[in-house]
Structures are given as structure tokens and as C-alpha cells.
Amino acid sequence: MEKKYFIAKFENENGIPGSYFFNSETYDKEKAAKFLQNRQIKNFFFFFEPIAPTPFGDNGMMFKGEIGFDITTENLIPEIIAGKDIYIDSPGGNLFEGWKIYDAIKLSGKEPRIVGLGTVASAATLPFLATVNNELTENSRFLIHNPSTFEAGDDGAMFKTAEILKDEKIKLANLYSNVSGQPVETILSLMKDEKFLNYTEALNLKFTKMKPIKETITDPVNIDDQKKEVNGILTGLKNLFKKFTNVITNLIVQDVNGSEIDFGDQIETADQITLGLSATVNGSPADGEYTLPNGTIYIFGNGILTEIKLNENDQNAALLEENTNLQTENFKLKNEIESVKAAFEVEIKAVKDQFDTFKNRFSNNQPDPIMPVDPVDTEIDFKFNRKKK
């Protein structure tokens, strides 16, 4: 029958988190509390159910908690075999379960992507270092230290346990030395110090080989090329807005011969036409006389309106005709505005698509994952299997 465990989490007098496994066949909560109090361990918390792995990102699983309790060979290896990315946030735990997971990863023939997200400490360093595809996020912490345990008994039991701890310490130091290339003596000193390493320190010691996520750029480019393309997009937008604005504000008057007199954006209605205004006909400066359907004559010189001759013989008819013409122009202008609006929307979409393509090409496309909330583990952080001193 498989043994059932629960765990106690606590901190020692130096503020270093620790944990202790209790066999539920031997201990209940009261006996476990007395055991810890007799060893001067205070502020402990019991956890009776493990934290289940949760999906993370597009192809990942998040493993959070103690090695040997929350994170085990049985729940981790199937996800690795399935090709999942593994995210670990663990203060450590059972050393022998850590070695078991390490060996299982090696025997699987896989090189899974394992990301340390939060804390990779103590026994949790073993699965992390079992693959060459390990990665530590830039705000995570990494810790190696001497193995420890609780023991009770006579001097023979104590000496036997001490020898086991010494052997495990050397075994761990050799692994860390092989991975990092650091001398065993340097590693043993780090283990004794029990110092959390930040990302840069872990990278310099070669415990992790990947750059932080935000510094990973999949398509390096010249910054000048980026600026030129952005400026090109902005220029296109400016011209597009200018064209649209001109269309909806410009007044174009047509003479009896079909020539279009364009006054630009100076006026919006015919009654605003006065001497001194500039105009173009077919893209060139207006020049000469232009007779309107109501008999009014506009005289231009080098693009400037110099004289206006009104039709004095039939003023009422001329006014009526002018009003009719203005209404017709207004109707045509409305239709043209709707047409330009539709074209404007098409062009805006094209510019947006162009900008999106640009943005995606120069973006690292890294997601901003949201950490799963663990309501039972919010009071103590960065725990690992550490005995009370």
C-alpha cells in the first residue's frame, strides 16, 4: 500500500524556508505539531493535499510546490513524454524524489524545455538541470545547498545519517560542477553559503543557458530600417487624411464648357467666392474668362480671380439657376463624400494591415502569462527542504 504523506512548511531563525514530510499512518496533525514544537520550530503550516499541475501557455504545464509531494515522477514524466513545456516554481523538497525525477528525464530520451518561473531551489534543481533546454526567467531565483534531514537515535544512527548526508552532498556537488564547469570546491562553498542566486548570477555560473524572455529577439533588424518604415507609414497616413479632408471641404465650380474651377480649401459655398481668391483648372492656374451656367463670368489672371461679371438681364432666373446648380453640386458632393469615405476605410485597413505586419515582424511575440493562483501557498515563499539549526 502506498504511503500517504502530509507536509509542514516553516522558516528557521535565519529566515530560510524549510519543510518536513510526515507519514499519515504514523502522525496526525497533533502529533506532528508536537514533534515540531519539541524541535523549537515555530510558525509552521500543514498541507494535506498536493497542488495539482495546471495548464500554462499554449503548450505548457505549471508545477508548483514541494518535490515529492506536489511535484512527483508520476505527475511530471507523463507531461514530458507528451512533449509539454514544463514550468517549475519550487522551493525543493525530498532529495531522493528529486534524483528519481532527474533519472527518469534522462531515461526518457527527451530534452524537455524546463523553465524556472519564481523559485528553483534545493531538490528542484535536479529536474531543472536534467535537460540542456533549461531556462530561468530574469526575475526568478536559483539556490543550491547542502542536503539535510532530521534524525533521532543513538550515536550510531547519527554517524550513519551523517555519512549519508556527506555522500549526498558530494554527489550533488559533482553534478553542479559538471553542469556549470565550476570546480567542486567552488560549488561546495556555494552550497554551504545557502545564497539565492539571481538570474545574472545563475547565468554567469552556467546553471542556466538561456537569455531572459524579454531579451530574446527572433528577427534582429537594423534600427534605421525600422525608423524608415515607421516614417513611411506615418507619411502615408498624413497624405491619406489630407486627401480626405480636401475632398470634403473643397468647392469645385463648373463653367458652361465643363471646365472645373477648383478653389481649394479656401471656401465651402459659392457665396464665399470673392476677388483675390486663387483657383486651378484641370490642375493648372486658372487664366482667362469662365462663364457659369447662370451667366456669371469669372475672370482670372495667373490663377487669381480678378473680376466677377454678373448677368444683369435675368437676375431672378440666374439666381434660381444658381440655386439649382448649388443643390446639384451639393448632391454630387455628398455622393462623392460617401465614395471617398468607403475608399478611405479601405485605405485605412490597408495601412493598419501594413502596420500590424511591421509590428509582428519586429516583436518578440512573447506572451504575458498569468500565474495560476495558489490560495493555500500564499503565506510562505521560497521553501526548500532545510533542517532547523
N, C-alpha and C positions, 0 to 999 in steps of 0.2 A: 504494500500500500504506500502510495506517495505521501511523503511528509508534507504537512501544511504549516506554513510559517506566517508570522506577522513580524513587523519591524518597529523599532523605536528609533526616532531621529532626535539628535541633540547637538549641542555645541560644547566644546571643552573650555577651560578657563582662558585659552588663547583666542577664542572665537572661531576655532576650526570646527566645522560641522562633522558629525560622525553618525554612525548607525549601528544598530545591533539586531541580529536576527534571533527570534525566539521560536522554538518548536511548539506549536499549539497543542501537541499531545502532552507536553510536559509543563508548559506555562500557560496560565491565563493572565488577564490584564493586571490583576492584583499582585500575583507572584512576580511578574515582570517588573512592575513598578518598584516593589521592594528590592529586587535584585539591583536595579539601577541606583536607587537611593543609598543602598549599602556601599556603593562604589562612588558616592559623592557626585553622581550625575544628576544635574538639575535641568529644568525646562525641557523635558523630553515630551515627545508626542508619539502616539501609537498609530500605525496604519495597518489595517487588517485586509484590505483589498488592493491588489495592484492597479496601477494606472494602465489602461488599455492603450495600445498603439492607435494612432489616428491618422487618416489620410492627410497628406500635406503637399500642396502644389499639384502640378499636373501628373507627376509620376513618383510621388514620394510617400513615405510613412514616417511619422514622428514618434520616436521612442523617448519617453521621459520618465525619470525616476531611478530606482536602485538596480544595479546589476545583480541578478539572482532573485529579484523579487518582481520588479516591474519589467525589467529587460532580461529575457532568458534566451537560451539557444532555441527553445521550442517556438517562441513567437517571432524571433528575429530572422533565423535562417530561411524559413519559407518565403519571406518577403525578398530576401536577397536572391533566392533561386528564381523568383518571379521577375527579376530584373528591376526591382524598385530602387529608387534613391533612398538612402537611409539618413534620417536626421536624428542626432542624438543630443539630448540635454540631460546629463547625468553626473551626480557627484561621486559616483563609484559604487562600491558595494562588495559583493562576495568575490574574492580574488580567484577562487577556483572556477567559478562560473565564468569569470572574465576570460581565463585561459581556455575554457571549453568553447566559448564563442569564437575566440581567436583561432583555435584549431579547426573548428567547423567551417569558418570562412576560407581558410587555406585549403581544406579538403574539398570544398565545393567547386574549386577550379574557377571561381568568379573573381573579378576585381571590381566589386561594387563601389559606387560613389557613396562615400560616407561623409556627411557634413556635421561638424561640431557646431551646434547652434545654442549658445548660452554657456554651458559648462561641460568640459570633458576632463574628468579628474579620476585619479586612482584607478580602480579596476575598469573604468570606462575607456581608459586609454588603450586597452588591449584590442577590442573590436575596431576602434578608430585606426590603429596602426596595422591592422591585419590586411589592409589594402593600400596599393600605391595611389589610389584615387581618393585620398582623404583631403578634406578641405575644412579650414577653420574660418568662420566669419570674423570680420575685423573687430567686432565688439565682444567676442567670446573669450573665455579664459581656459587655460590648459594647466594641469597640475600632475606631477609625478611625486611619489613619496614612498617611504619605507612601509612595507606591509605591517599590520599589527593585528592583535586579537586579544580576547580576554581568556584567562586560564585560571583554574583553581586546582589545587592538589599539592603533593609533596615536592621536594626539590627535584626528584627525578622527572616528574611531569613538567616542571618549569624548565629544566635543562632541555628536555626533549622538544618542547614548544619553541624554545629559543633557537635550537638548531634548525627547526623547520622554517622559522621566520628568516634566519640568516640565509638559508639556501634560496628561499623565495626572493629575498632582496637581491642576491647576486644574479638570479635568473632574470628578474625584471631589469636590472642594470645592464645586463648583456643585450637584452632586446632593445632597450632605449639607445644603447651605444651603437648597435648595428644599424638601426634606423637613421640616427642623426649623424653618425660618423664621429661623435664626440668620444673622447677617452672614457673608459669605465670610471676612472677616478672623478672626472668632472660630473658624470651622471650621478654617482653616489653622493657627491656634495649637494647637487640639486635636490635629490630625494630627501636628504637629511634636512635641508632648509625648509621644505614644505612651502614653497613660494608659488603662488599663482602666476603663470606667465601670460602676458597679453599676446595679442596676435603677432606683433612685430617680434617679440622675444621668441615665441614659438617658431616663427618663420626663420629667424636667424639661426636657431638651433636645429633647424630642419626637421622639426616634428610635424610640420605641415608644409606642403609644397605649392599650394595654390595661392593666387593673389586674392585680396578681398573682393567680394562680389561687385562692388561699385566701381572698382578699378579695371574690371575685365571688359575690354572693348573688342568686339568681334571683327570690326572692319575699320582699322585705323585710317584716317584720311588727313589731308593737308588742311589746316585751319583756314588758309586763304581761299581754298576751293569752297569751303563751307560758306564763308562770308560772301563770295561772289554769287553763289546760288541763292542765298537768302536775299541779297540785294536785288537779284533778278526777279525773284518772286514779288518783293515789295514794289518794285518799279511797275511790274505788270498790274498789280492791284491798283496803284495810283492812276495809271493810264485808263484802267477799266472804269474806275469811279469818275474820272474826269470826263470820259466819253459819255457815260450815262447821264451825268449832271448836265452836260452841254445839250444833249438831246431833249431833255425835259424842260429846259429853260429858254433855249434859243427860239426866236421868231423868224420864220422864213416867209418872205412876201414874193408872190409870183406875178410877173407882168403879163400883158396880153400875148406875148410871144412865147410864153412858157419859161422864161429865164427866172431863176430863183435868186432873190436878193437876200443874202444871209447877213443879219445884223449881229451875229454872235450872241454873247450872253449879256449884251448891254440893255436889252429891252425884253419884255414879255408880251406886251399888247401893242396893237397898231397905233393907238393914240399916244404912245410914248415916243413915236418917231419924230425927231427934231433935227434941225440943221446942225451939221458938225459931227453927226454920227458916222462911224466907219462901217463899211459893208463889203462883202465879196460876192461875186457872181461866178458860179462854177469854179470856185477855188481861187480866183484872181480878183484883185481890187476892182470894185465897180467903177465904170467910167462911161460917161455919156448919159443919154436920156432913157428912162424906162417908164412906159405908160402902163398904169394899172387898169384893170377892168372897169373901175368906176370913173376913169378919165383923168385921175390924178397922175401927174408926171413927176418922177423923182429924177433930179439931175445930179450926177456925181462927177467929181474930178479927182483922179488918183486915189479912189477908194473913199472919198469924203463926200457926204451929202451936202451940196452947196445951195440947192434951190428946190422948192416944192411948189408946183403949179397945180392949183385946184381946178376942177371942172365947174365953172360958174354958171353954165347954161342949164344944167339939170341937177341942181344941188340935192333935192329930195331923193330923186332917183339914184343919184350917186351914193347918197348916204345909205339908202336901202340896199343897194347892191354891195356896198362895202360891208354892211352888217351881215348880209348873207354870206359873203366871202369869208368874213371872220368866223362865222359859225361853221362853215365848211372846213376852214383851216383848223378850227378847234376840234372838230370831229376827227379829221385826219391825224391831228397831233395826238389825240387820245389813243387812236389805234396804233400809232407809231410807238407811243409810250408803252402800251401793252406788249407790243412786239419786242421792243428793246428790253423790257423787263424780263420777258421769257429768255431772251438771249443772254441777258446779264446773269440770270440764275444759272444757266448752263456754264457760262464762263467762270462764275464763282465756284461752281462744283469742280471744274477742271483745275482751277488754282488750288482748291482745297486738296484734291487728289494728288496734285504735284507736291504740295507741302507735306502731306501725310507720307508720301513715298520718301521724300527727303528726310523727314523725322525718323521714320523706321530704319532708314539706311544708316543714320548716324547715332541711333540709340542702341544701348546695350541690351534692350528688351528684357531686362531682368524684372521679375515680378516683385511686388512688395508683399511677401506672405504675412498672414496674420497668425500669430502664435496661438495654438489652442489653449484655452484657459483651463487651468487645473485648480479647482476650488479647494482641494484638500492639501495642496502643497504650496500655499502662498505665504506661509509664515516663516519658513526656513529655506534658504537658498544655499547652493554650492556645498552639498553634503557629500561626504565620502567616508568610507569605512576607516575610522580612526579611533583608537582606544583612548580612554581617559588617562591623562598623565597625572 
